[in-house]
């Protein structure tokens, strides 16, 4: 489990929050503390390999 930072086999709320923050920071390509639709779609394409339509289609 990637979020299990201390390797004890469970994910605490703090570990989950850290994982969510890390994910958000990865999606926030321009580091403005906001994730746009375009940034989300780019993340999906690049990291998840999900084929999604370009913005506006």
N, C-alpha and C positions, 0 to 999 in steps of 0.2 A: 504494500500500500504506500504509494508515494507521499501521502500526507502524514503518515505515521513517522514523525520526525525522530522520536526516541526509540523506535523499533520494538515497542512493547506489545504490538498486535492490536492496538485500539487507536482510534483517532479521537483526541479530545477536542472540545470546542475551540481551544486556542490553536491547535494544530490545523483544524479545518479552516479557521479564519485566516491563518497564515497562508494556507494553500489557495484560498479564494483570492486573497490579496495578490499573490504571485501571479495567478492566472489573469486577474484584472490588469496588472501592470504589463503583462505580456501582450494583451489585446490593445492596450492604450499606446499605439504606435508613436504618437507625437508627445506623449507624456504630459497631457494637459489635465489629467485626472477626470477625463470623460471618455467614454467609449462610444463612438459613432456607429451607425449602421454599417458604414463602409469598413471601419476597423474590425467590426465583428465578422463581416463577410470575409475579409481578408484572413482573419484568424481561422475561420472555418475551412477555407480553401487550403491554407498553408499547413496548419497543424493537424486538423482532423481529417483532411482529404475529402471533405464533403463537397460535392459539386453543387454550387449555388449560382443562381442567376446574378449577373452584374446589377449594381444598384440602379433602380429606376426601370427595371424591366419586369 
